[in-house]
Structure formats: C-alpha cells, structure tokens
C-alpha cells in the first residue's frame, strides 16, 4: 500500500473517530503528521511544521482574546440587549432583530457558537412565551450567526482566504461574505414561511406569528438560570442537561465607560483592518491588550475565553493537509474526483460531502480539508469564489442539526417539555437542509454564477 493511500485512509479515519468520540480532530491531525511525515517519509521537524498556519492561529487567538475581554466587561451582553430592546413592542420584529445582531457579532469576529449561546436563551424563551415556532426560531438564530461568519475579518473568512491564497487561488472576500449572508437570510425566511404553511395545515410545531404579548425587557444575559453545558450528549438524546432560561422584565442598565471604550475599539479594529489593511491577527491582539489595561483582572478571563480547541483543530488539520499536499495525496484524490465526471458535477459532489459530513463533524475542519481538494475543479475554469461559497454554505447550513454545537445549544435552551419533539423536528429539518443547501448554493454560484 502506497504512502498516499495510507495518508488518505488516516484522514478518513480521523473524521470517523472525531465523530464517534469527543476528541479534537486537530490533535489527530498532528498525530497523523508525525506518522506520515516523520515515521513513513522521514521528514524533519522544520519540514513537518512549515505548513503550520501561523496567520490563522494568531487570528483565532487575537479575535477570541479581544471578544473575551468584551464579554468579560459586559459589552457583548449589551449588544444582545440592544437587539431585543430595539424591537420594543413590535414582537414580530424580535426574531429578525436577533438575526441581524447575531450576524453583526460574527462578522466582527465572534465565533458562531458564541453568538448562538448568547442569543439562544432569550430567543427560545421568546418563542415559548409568544407561541413562535421553535424550529423557525432555531433557524433564525443559527442562520443569523452564520450570515456574518465569512466576513473578511471573521475567523472562518480568514481561514478560507488563507487556505486559498496558500494554494495560489484568489477568492473575492466581499462576494463570499455577501453571498453567504444572502443565502442564510433566504433560508431563514424560507423556513419561517414553511413553518407558517405547515401550521395553517395543522402540521406545524407552534404558531409562527407571535401572539402579540408584551415582552417587556427580556433577560438576554443567559444568567437567570444556569445552562449546563454545550449540549453535546444532551443534544443527541433530545433531553439535554441545560435548563431553559425564561425571559423576565429587567431594568435598563447604564452603559459603563469601559463598555464605551470597548465599542470604540471595535470601530478602531474595523477601520484598521478594512481601511488600513492591518493584519486582523495583530490588530485584534493589540486592541485586546489596550483594553486589558483598563481592568487587568479581566485579562485572565479573556485568555481563558480564547478558543484553544479551535486553535488545535485548525492548526492540526491544516498542518496534516499540508503534508498530504507535499506527498501528492491531495492531487491523487482530486484527480480521482475529476474522473467521476465534469468539474461542475464534482463541485456538487464536494458540496454534498461537505453538508452530510458537517452535520456530525466540525465545519471548520471540513473547510480546511476539502478546499484543497477543489483545486483541480477551479483549474478547470470554474469560479473559485463560486466554489468557495458553495462549500462554505454547505458546511454551515446544516449546523441546525442537534448533533452540532449550535443545534445542541438551541435544543438545550428549549423547555424540558419541548425538547423531545424539537429534537425530532430538527432531525427532519436537517435532513432537508443537507440536500437543499448544497443544491441551491451550487446552482446559484457555480452553475449560474
């Protein structure tokens, strides 16, 4: 058996093992780097680690550090509160305000699970209180979080652009962001419309249109009742250990000076990256350090909030994929895919593979693994940006699955009595999205784009 086949078999095994067991696939990628690169091929330390994605890792550290500081001083909770309060008594506008503000958080650099975790208690409490469809609410929150997830300064956006650039491919940053935003918005609207139609036919889970209850000022902090855990096991069983957080009237807290400074630094970060083209990695670390001097005890909390699991995941997978590219395994796999049929058909198959696998595995890891496989398709004359859009949306649209982090967070925030039914509904919804999302993105941005 050739080294290339062994390396590809190990890659498949990593995804299977990481799906079945709670182990970080990035760690498996580093083990694979040692086995294939060093033990089988005798590559040196320098050769093994030259593919380690320093830029991406620093971006993850910087962005999550800065927003960890923003979370510690209450600025993130403040933004969430504003999203609810802006709707006022216009209860039908609340879900779409949640969508908009969740997308703002992620386009600024917050990870989508963090945005979902912030909004899930208030969103599901709202749905329960006014009779809104819980499935529609899950779609709105998760689609909102993913709508901004591929902005030029977000971690996922930087990941896609960096991997493409390392392989000599240019992807239009704003097209990737804009198309992903529109697709998520369209799917959220479509889900609400379908839930409303099913309700009228007596098959829905709850009314989609709110009953007009006065929400007052819902508790959006998520601290009213503990939500135990991120829903991994509970999400799979439909009886997660988290307790739903009910909305309750609260008083409007004054905006502190520290929060005003944080909001100002967010603006500075945006201008530095988008106008002055300062690297997002170092810019986010810099504004985070500046903010830490305001209240040093928050720094410890912010460092703990850095997404170290994502650092390991991306670092390990990108490093292993670099070894696979050096030994020609990626070229062999891509050539085999091209042999299946036309490049356009291969793009669709890759999108389906992304969607199906992402329902159970990490979307970030899949993007790191499958984007290099799409290189021969791009070389065949198909738009690189179009394929990137199709793969990115296919990977994230299925995150409503109760087996994914985002879906589990929403499920855990539902009332105990609703979870079993919501779990079944999300499974059915995910099955539809796994088929629909790749086809829509492929038709719109690969075939027609």
N, C-alpha and C positions, 0 to 999 in steps of 0.2 A: 504494500500500500504506500502511495506517494505521500510526501510531507504535506502537499497541498490538500489532499483529501482528508488527512488526519486533522489538519488545521480547521477545515470547514466543518468536519464532524464535531470537533470540540466547540465550535461556535454554536452549532445547533444544540449541543448538549448543555451549554451554558444557559440558553434561554429556557430549555425544558426544566433544568434544575432550579433556576431562579423563579420559575412559575410555580413549581411544586413546593419549594422550600423558601423560608424567609431569609434568603442570603443575598447580599448585594452583588449584582451581576458584574459590577466593576472589579470587585475583588477576584471573581472568577476570571475576568479578562486579564488581570495581572498574572494570575497563576498560569493561564494559557500562554501569555507572553514568555514566561520562563520556560515552560515545557517545549513550546515550538521553537522559539527563538534561540534559547541557550542550549537546552539539552539535546534537541534534534539537529539544530543548524550551527551551534557553536558561536552565535553572535555575542559580541562584547556588551558590557553594560551600556557603553555610550551608544552603540547601535540599537539596543533594545529601547532605550529611553529617549532617543531623539524624536520619536513620534508622540511623546507625552504632550498633551495640549495645554501648554503653559498659559496661553492667552485666554482660553475658555475657562480654565480653572481659576485664574485670577479674577475673571469677570464674575463667576459664581460667588467667589469669596467676597469681592467688593460689594456687589449688589445686595447680597443677603446680609452682609455686615451693616451696611447703611440702613437698610429697611428693618433690620433688627433693632437698631437704635431708634428708628421712627416708631416701631411697635412698642418699645420699652417706655417711651415718653408719651404714648397715647395718641400720636398723630394718625396712625392707621385707623384706630377706633374712631377718631374724629371724622375722618373721611367717610367711613362707613355710616356714621350717624348722620352726616350731611346728606348722604344718598337717600336715607329714609325720610328725613325731615323735609327735603326739597319737594317731595311728593305731597306733603301736607295731608289734606283730607281727600285728595284725588287718589283713592285707593287703587283704581285701575292702572295708575301710573307707577305704583310702587315696584312691581316686578321689573319694569323696563328701566327704572332708576337703578335698581340693583344690577341689572345687566350692564348699564353704562359705567357705573362706578367700579364694578369688578373688572371690566376691561381697562379702565384707567389705571387701576392698581397694577395689573400685569404688564401693561405697555410701559409702565415706569420701571419695571424690573422685578416686581413681586412674583414669586412662583405661583402657578395656578392653584395648587393645593392650599397654599396660604390664603389666597383670596377666597377660595371656596370655604375654607374653615372659618374665615371671618364673617361671611355672609350667611352661611348655612343655618345657624340657629334662628336668626331673625327672619330669614326667608321662609323656612318651614313653619315657624311659629305664626307668621303672617298667613300662610296658606291654610293652616289649620283654623285660624281664628275667623277668616272671612270666607272659607269654603272654596279656596282656589285649588285647582288640580295639583297634587303633589308631584306628579310626573312632569307636568308643564313647568312647575317651579324648579325642579331638578335640572331640566334642560336649560332654562333661562340662566340660572346661576353658573352652571358649568360652561355653557356656550359663551356667556359673558366673560368668564375668566380666561377662556381660550381665545376670545376675539382679539385681545391685546397681546397674546403670548408670543407673537412673532414680530414684534416691533423691532426696529434696528438696535434698540438699547436693551431689549429683554434677553434673558439667558438663552432661551430657545432660538431666538432670532440670531444671536451671535453664534450659537452652535452651528446652525445650518449654514450661515455665511462663511464661517471659518473653515468648516469641512470642505465646502465647495471651493473656496479660494485656495486651500492647500492642494486641491486637485486641478487647479488651473481653470476653474469654472466661475463665471460671474453671474450672480443672481441679483435681480433688481430688488433692493431692500424694501422700497415702498410698495411695490407690486405684491410681494409676498405678504406684507403686513395688511395691505388694503383688501386683497382677495380673501385672506383668511378671516378678516373681520366681517366682510360681507357674507361669506359662507356661514359663519357661526350665527350671524343675525338672521339670515334666511332660514336656517334650520330651527332656531328658537321660535321664530314666527310660525313656521310650518307646524311645529309640534303643538303650539298653543291652538292653532286652527284645527288640527286633527283631534286634539283632546276635546275641544268645544263641540265638534261634529259628533264624536262618539257619545258625548254627554247627552246631546239632543236626541240621539237614537237609543238612549238608555243603557249604554255600554261603557260609559266613562267611569273614572275613579272618583271624581268630585266635580262640582261646578268649576268652570274655568274663570268665568267672570265673577269678581268679588261681590259680596252681598251689600257692600257699602258701609261696613262697620267703621266706626271711628277708631283709628289705630292709636291715636294719641302720639306718644313718642316711644316707639318700641325699643326694647333693650337689645342693642346691637353689639354689645361687648362680648356676649357669649359667656359672661361670668356669673349669671344669675343662678344657673345650675350646672354643675360640672359635666363636661362631656368627656367621658373617659375613653381616651384612645382615639386612634385614627380609623378605626373600623375595619381593620384587616380581617380578623376572624369573624367579627360580628357582621361585617358586610356580606360575607359569604353565606352566612346562615340565615340572614334576614332578622336576626334578633340581637343586634349589636349591643355592646355594653354601655353605649353613651346614652345619657338621658336628654330628652329633647328640652330645649330652652324656650320657655314661653315668653311672649312679648309682654311688656308691662310699661306703664307710664313712668317716665323719668323726667327730671328737670334738666334743662339745658345748661351744661357746664361751660364755664368761661374758657376761652382759648388761652392757653398759657403762653408766656413769652418763648419758652423752649419750643413749643409747637409751631409758633410763628416762624422761628428761626429754621426749624426743620422744613416747613413748607417753602421758605425762601431758598434753602439749599437744594430742594428738589428742582426748583426752577433753574438754579445755577447749574445743576447737573445736566438738565435737559439742554440748556443753551451751550454748555461746554462740549457736549457730545454731538449735538445735531448741527450747531453753527460753526464752532471752532474745530470740530472733528478731533477732539481729545479722546484718547482711548477710554472706553467705558470702564475697563477694569481698574485703571489707576485713578480715574476721576471719581468713581464711586468710593474707592478706599479713602481718597483724600477728603471728600465731604463727610464721610463717616468719622474720620479721625477728628476733623474740625468740630463736628457735633459732639464727639465724646468728651471734649474739654469742657463742654457746658455742664455735664454731670457725669463724672468719671465712673460712679458705680454702675451706670447703665452699660458701660463698655463690656463688662463681664457677661451681662445678659445678652448683649448683641453678638459677642463672639460665640456664645452657646447657640445662638439662633442661626449661625452660618450653616448652610445646607451641606454639611460634611458628607452625608450619604450620596448626594448628587455629585459632589467633587470626586468621590471614589468611583461612582458609576461612569461618569463621563471620562475621567482620566483613564480608568482601566479599559473601557471599551474602545476608545479612540486609539490608545496605545496598541491594543491587540489587533485592531483593524489595520493599523499602520504596518505591523509585522506581516499580516496577510497580504497586503498590497506589495510589500517588498519581495515576497517569495512567489508572487504571481497567482495566489489563490483567488483573489478578487477578480482578476482578469479571466480566469478559468470559469468561475461561477457566472460572471456576466456574459461570457461567450455562450455558455450553456443556456442562459435565459434568452439571449438573442436568437438562438437556434429554434426556440419554441415557435416563433412566428415574427410578425412585423414588429418594429420598435414601438408602435403605438399600442399594440396588444401587450407587449412586455410591460409597458408603463402601467397598464390597467392591472396586470397580474401583480406587479410590485405594490400597487396601491391596495389591492385586496389582501395581500400578505401582510402589509402594514396594519390594516384595520383589524383583521382577525387576530393577529398576534398581540396587538396593543390592548385588546380587551382584557388580556390577562397579564401581559408583561409591561415593562417600562417603555413609555413612548419615547423618552429621551434616548434610551439605549438603542431602540429600533432605528431612530433617525441617524444615530452615529453609525449603525451597521449597514443600513440599506441605501443611504445616499451614495456611498462609493459604488454600490452595485449598479446604480443607474447611469454611470458614466458612459458605457457604450451606447445606451439609448440616446443620450444627449449628443454623442458624437455622430449619431445617425441623422441629425438635423432637427430634432425636436427641441422645443424651447426648454432651456434649463430652468428658467423661472417657473414655467408651467408645470414641469415635473415636480419641482420643489414644493409648489403649492399643493398639488395632488397628494404627495406623500405626507406633507405636514398635516393637512386637514384629515386625511385618512387615519393618521396616527392618534390624533387628539379628539376627533368627534366621538369615538367610542368610549371616552372616559366617563360617560354616564353609567357605564357598567358597574354593578355593585361590587365587582371583584377588583375594580380600580380604586385608587386612593380617593379621587374626587367623588365617585359614586358612593363609596362607603361612607364618606363624610356626610353626604346628604342623607343617606339612609339612617345613619346614626342620629341625625338631628330630628328625624320624624318621631311622632309619638309612638310609644310602645305598641299601642293597638293597631297602628297603621303599617308597621314595618313588614310584616309577612306579606301583605297584599302589595305594598310598594315594591318589595324585593321582586315579586313575580312580574309586576308591571315593568320594572326596569330591565329585567332579563329579556322580555319580549321586545321592548323598545331598543335595546342594544342589538338584538338580532336583526332588526330592521335597519338600524344605522350602519351596521357592519357591511351590509350590501349597498345601501343607498349612498352613503358618504363617498366611497371611492368612485362610484359611477358618476355622480354629479360633478365632483371635482375634476375627474378625468375628462368628461365631456366638455366642461366649461373652459378648462385651462390647458388641456393637452390637445384634444381634437379640434376644438373651435378656437382656442387661444393662440 
